[in-house]
Amino acid sequence: MKALVTGCAGFIGSQLCEKLMADKMEVTGIDCMTDYYAREIKLNNLETLKREAKFSFIEADIMKTDLAALTEDRDFIFHLAAQPGVRGSWGENFSLYVVNNILSTQKLLEAAKVSRSLKKFIYASSSSVYGQIKEEAVSEARITAPHSPYGATKLAGENLCGLYTANFGTPTVSLRLFTVYGPRQRPDMAFAKLIVAALTGRSFPLFGDGKQERDFTYVGDVTEAMVLAAKSADAGGIFNVGGGHVVSMQEVIRIAGEITGKKIQIDSRRTEKGDVFRTSADCSRAKRIFGFSPGVDINTGLEMQAEFLKKNLDLYRRFIPI
């Protein structure tokens, strides 16, 4: 089996590639190594993969690459490459999100639609497509209402996947990922900032009052969901992928303090535009169709992320934007 993974040097992409390699797949990864965060961190993510004979790394921009050659013999395409970040998607930066989240997805789908070997095209979407959530747990049937330009571009990518399935029979699956955390989490994300702040005595920038709640999802559960969806003959359309537990930031700060044995200093800041108060996933469809159930609780997942950051503290402390 052969797989193509876009965004392979990233937080989730690098760990997905490792999982696919462990499953005896031949993997080609492509990443343009954008400067959204440090190149050194992405190279660190790739260290294990580069020692694998059946892993090929291509540093290139999807928009400037002959994708037909990369997709023609692939059994699976996992499209994780994207411009991340809710807060940075306003104003002039929006053009980056249009190119990296919408146009690149359309170009990859154009290549995928003519592939004779393709069994599944997995698109990494986001819970940001839902916007503000009031329900106890939101299902895929809920009307989408993004609360940020980032969310709007991820929804556009989903819609493109649906269009290529309906018009060309391209076997696409969109997975709506809910706040992913764990080892290798991007340095701009809350848990990475929080744990590094605890380990170094810095203050942690808390946006809002800390009562905001998230369905935090461990990265290993996300990669498991991606592989399950890819291999399932019945998986098609849109699925939620959540962690199965909704926790407030106040509770996360308490847990992180216990894990690190440190008192965390808080730098209170106003809520940013585009941030939502709550996310909560109903994952029953993913469980029913391809057997996904999250297996890592927030305490265990935070412990594993903390262990990773302790080992890589010299690297991450240089690039955490606090």
SULZIDA-V326761 format. One record per helix or strand of 2 or more residues. SS is the DSSP state (helix for helix, strand for strand). FROM is the first residue (numbers start at 1). LEN is the number of residues. If there is no record, write none. Layout:
BEGIN
ss=(SS,SS)
from=(FROM,FROM)
len=(LEN,LEN)
END
This chain:
BEGIN
ss=(strand,helix,strand,helix,helix,strand,helix,helix,strand,helix,helix,strand,helix,helix,strand,strand,helix,strand,strand,strand,helix,strand,strand,helix,strand,helix,helix,helix)
from=(2,11,26,39,49,55,62,67,76,87,91,120,127,149,172,180,190,203,213,217,219,237,246,249,265,284,298,313)
len=(5,12,6,8,3,5,3,5,4,3,22,7,3,20,6,2,11,5,3,2,13,5,3,12,5,7,14,7)
END
